[in-house]
């Protein structure tokens, strides 16, 4: 393979070696090879004939300060989160951080790739059908304070991840109906589908059977909402809201002690505000639920018809 030279190089490896071995003066060699005296002096003082690296001795970012890089590396080593999760979290304190800048920072500091968990069998990812905003999953979970039990009703939009939750003393039919009415009034866009389990709070009908119409079904029908139910003995088909139940519990009753129901209710409301309006989600490509709703407002106003035509809400 031939010698690779810098595009501005005036000498070859052979010329440089001759300069290093020559006993002639610098001025004589410069005239003989047609180069500058500084070039001759440079190669006289070197022990090799290879071009030296032209970049900076210490690689630094033009975007990040040393303090910011220190924070980034410490965060990665402590949390062991993937690249995108690190990005969405760190952007809250370093707004100008981009994905490419973060990746280069990891490379500069030798942060290794996260080890993949080895599994015996690779399970193929299941791709779920995409729906527009307005498809809510609803479920009930039990929580407890020093005053006793409460029932947490949770609803989460399948697409926007917008979440609504309320606490009730009983997991009754009337509580489910009240929660549905509050959900419809709270959500700023149209709800066209709801998925629940087959609990008595939501339906009187068993799979494949006819029964008296439930008040929950009646309100859905009045509001033009399709009420879907999960398959019996298949709770994982409502997994999205099951996961949200766990997230809420981890942020509240599993981490804090509440001396009263009111204390838990206040903390729950604070959590929902932070989740809906400030928490960036990987599933939404770094957006908050509210930011995705705002995007939909710009793209398709038909989702927000109940706001544009208030008479439809009466």
N, C-alpha and C positions, 0 to 999 in steps of 0.2 A: 504494500500500500504506500502511495506517495506521501510526502510531507504535507501536513495541513498548516497553512500559514495564515496569520492575521491579514485581513484585507489591506491594511496599511503598511504591512511589513516591507522593508527595503532590503532585507538580508535573508539568506537561507541558513539552514543548520550548518552546511558546509562552510559558508562564509564566516559564520559566527565562530566556528571551531578554529578556522585559520587565524581570525583576529585574536583569539585567546592564546594561540600557540606562537604568534609572531613576536619578534623582538623589536620590530620597527616602532617608531614613535606614533602617538595618537594622530598627529597631524598628517604624517605620511600615509598611514592606513586610511584615514578619512578621504584623502585625495585619491588614493589607489582604488578604493571601492565605491567612490562617489556618494558617500553618506556623510552625515553630520558628525562632528567630533564627539558630541554627547552620546550618539549611538555607539561609536567605537568604545568610548569609556564605559558605557553601560555593560557591554558584552565582555570587556576586559575584566570587569569586577565580578562577573557571574561565574558560577561553577558548572552550569548546564547550558544547553543550547535551545531549551524549550521556552516558548512564550509563557510569561507569568500570567496569573489570573488578573483580569482587569477590573473585576467587581470590587465592592467594598469588603474589607477584611471581616467585618461583623455584619451579617445580614439583618436588616431592620425593616419594619413596615413603614411605608409612607403614610399610612392611614391611622395606625394605632400607636399610642404612646407606650413606653416601656411598662408603665403602671397598668394600662389596659391589657397588655399581653400577659402580664403576671396574673391578673385576675382571671383571664380566660384559661390559662394553663392550670391554675389551681382549681378552678371550677371543674374542668374536664377530669383531672386526676381524682378529685373528691367524689364526683357523681357517677363517672363512667357512663355518661349518657351519649347517645349517638349524635352525629353532627347536627342534624336538623333540630333535635330537642335542645341542644346547647345553644343553637342560634336563636330560637324563639325566646328562650329564657334570658340570654345575655343581652338581647336587643332592648330589653326594658331599661337597662342601665347604660348600654352603649348603642344608642340609636343608629349611628352611622355604620354599624357592623353589618357587612354583607356575607353571604354564604361563601363566596370565593375567598374573601379576606380571612374568614375564620379557618377555612381549610388550609390556606397557606401558612397561617400562624401555627396550626398543629404540625405541619410538615417541618417548619423551621425549628421547632422545639422537640422534634422527634417523638411526638405523641403517637404511640402505636395504634393500629386499628383495633377496635374492640373484638375480642375473641367471640366467635359465633358459638352458640350453645349447640353441641352435637346431639342430635336426636336419632333414635334407632330407625325411625321411618319418617320420611319427608311427607308432611301432610299438605296436600295441594290447597292453596288459598281459595276460599269461596268468595266469588264476586256477587254482591247483592245488587238487585235492581235499583237503578237510580230514580229517585222521585224528586219533584219540585218541593219547595218548602210548603209546610202545611200538613205533614204526616206525623202525628204525635204518638209516641209509645207511653202508656200509663201503667203504673204499678204501685203497690203498697208495701211499705216496710215498717217494722216495729222498732221504736227507739225508746229510751228510758232516761228520766232525770230522777233527782231525789224525791220528787213528788209522785212518781209512778210512771206508768206506761203512756205512750202516745203513739199514734199511727201517722206515718209520713206518707202522704200521697205525692207522687212525683210524675211529671210529664216532661218528655224531652222530644224535640223535633228531630226526626230521623236525618234530615239534611242540614239544617242550620245549626243544630245542637243547642238551640235556645231552650232553656230549662225553666220550669215553674214548679214550685213545691209548696205544700202547706201541711200544717200539723192539725190533727183532729183527735179528740179523746176516744172515739170509737171508729172502727173500720166498718161502717154501716152503709146501707144503700143511700140514705139521705146524705151522708158525708161524701160519697162518690158523686152524687148528683150535684151537690153544692160545689165540689171541686171542679167538675166539668163546666159549670156555669161561670165560675171565677176564671177558669183557664180561657174560655172563649172571650170573656171581657178583657183579660189581661194581654193576650197575644195581639200584636199590632197588625196581623195579616190573617187571611182566611185560613181556617182549618177545614180540610176536606176529607181527611181519614184519621181514624183513631184505632190503635191496636191495644187490646187488653187481654188478660187471661180470662178464664171462665168462672171466676169467683162470683158469689152471689151479690157482691157489691155492683157488678157490672151487667149481669144477665140472668134471666130466668131459664134460659134454654141450654140444654145439653147438646153436644155435637150430634147433628142429624135428627134432632127432635124439635117439635113445635111446642111453644109454651106461651104463657101470658106475656104481653109486652112489658118490658122493664122500663122504669122511668128514665134510666140512663139512655136506653135505646130511643125512647120517645123524644128526648131533647136532641139527640144526634139527628133524628129524622127531621125535626123542626128546623134545625140549623143547616140542613143539607150536608151532614157529615156521614160518611160511610163508617160504620162500626165493625171492625174486624176483630176476631177472637183467635187466640193461639190454639194450636192443636192440643187436645187433652194429653196430660203427662209429658208435655214437651215445653218446659219453662224456658229453655234456652232460645226458643224462637222469639222471645221478647228480651233478648240479651242486652240490647242497648240501654234500656231503662234499668235493667238489673245492675249493669255496670255503673250507671249514674247513682243508683242507690248506694252502692259501695263507696263511690267517691265522696258523696255527701256524708256518709257515716264516718269515713276516715278523717274528714275535715272537722267533724263536730264531736259526736258522742264517743268515738273511739280515741279521741285525743284530749278531750276536756271533760271536766266534771261540771254539771249544771245543777244548781240548787233549786231551780224552779223551771216550770215550763216556759215562762216568759223569757228567761235568760237564753234558753235554747232557741226560741223563736226569733229573738233579736239576732243571734249569731247566724242562724240559718238565712235570714234575710240579707245580712252582710255578705255571706258567702255567695249567694245567688247574684248579688250585684257585681261582685268581683268576677265571678265566673262568666256571666253574660256580657259584660261590658269591658273587661280588662284582661281576661285570660286568653292568651293565644293558643290555638289548638293545632296539632299536627294534622289532624283529619281535615282541617279547613285551610291547610297550607299556610299556617302562620297567622291566620286571621282570628278575631274574636267572633263569637256568634252574632253580636250586634253589627259588626262590620260586614258580615256576609248578608245580613238582612238589608243593610243600606245598599249594598251592591244590587240586590234583587229589586229594590225600590227604583234604582236607575234603569234596570233592564226591562222589567215587566210590572206595570202598575196594576194589572188584573189581580195579582196576589193580594193587593191592599184595597180591594173594592169596598170593604166595609168601612174603611176610613174615608175614602173618596165620596161615598154615598152613605152618610150616617143613617138615613132612613131605613136602610137594610138591617140595622142593628135593633130596631124596635120590634 
